[in-house]
């Protein structure tokens, strides 16, 4: 036993000595440029994985919100739009955004190519991947709004235009160093650049497409719930939880660095505020619907998304309480935004327009409250310019498609269900 202790003493004493030396000099320790490069790259890749997982969340949310006769098409749309976004962002999108001159308006129509170097803060490929999944998220927002009455392949064509041209242009205005960046516009992770862009494109499509057959009565009221009942509330709930998880990558990765202790602290704060804003949106929407009668679980779920969208413009600087309040207002906006769409007879199947467009506007405009470097006038300029540009361009594209190839299913096809008319694959054997 004594011999064993003697053998252990020397290495143990050495280990204690090294640990003491390490802790004593910890405050002065910095990592090398190469180590910082590795950690920054890993942040992009890991957070990119999480954002890519949001594609599954959108697929589940939309599949649960549509009627059971339209679920297979939703699955086809979501796997298709993600693939289209990947190809288009490589082909032209990335350089339209990041090939933009400083203070300019549009980049270059050329494919992305890898120019990685250890002299840069992270690998080029990790940046491309992270930005690509943001692009796919923008397109996903459009999918659910137009469900159950849009033709599949015209939607895919619009997805290609949105992913390859429309979104990259507005993205470049800010994140590519364009004119909005020069003006001082602040949108940390894309409340307006991503979410309002997707929502504005969806709104243009919903207006031209029109509502589902029988969705509104002659008096303009929403039809009884049963003919349009969601196929699976548990699936919607799962989708929202998946989106909530992915949002940590969405906002956390937008710190763009993990090479220092300060970066690690910042990402941690972003995670906390993202969590609390979503929670604030859930409870605000739930409480508001309860005041009007019964607690609406769908509004609670969309309230979560509204809260998350709202905090996305500035998830780092708010206090935890401020994050809850920002998210809560996002949830309230979702509830009243849904009523506004009903009044206007605009059929948004999943509630994406209130959750992404309206809540995104709120989140962007409230940034100056917690970020002293932001200016309300510039924020308003960014919100108006981006949303007007996207809406007008999307409206033109939808109109041209409607006039040439048609975008809406026939009445017969809509009655049978998009699964039968578009894919020939029945998702559920038990129908509505």
Secondary structure by P-SEA (a helix, b strand, c coil): caaaaaaaaaaaaaaaaaaaaaaaacccccccaaaaaaaaaaaaaaaaaaaaaaaaaaaaaaaaacccccaaaaaaaaaaaaaaaaaaaaaccaaaaaaccccccccccbbbbbbccccccccaaaaaaaaaaaaaaaaaaaaaaaccccccaaaaaaaaaaaccaaaaaaaacccccccccccccccccccccaaaaaaaaaaaaaaacccccccccccccccccccccccaaaaaaaaaaaaaaccccccccccccccaaaaaaaaaaaaaaaaaaaaaaaaaaaaaaaaccccaaaaaaaaaaaaaaaccccccccaaaaaaaaaaaaaaaaaaaaaaaaaccccccccccccaaaaaaaaaacccccccccaaaaaaaaaaaaaaaaaaaaaaaaaaaacccccccaaaaaacccccccccccccccc
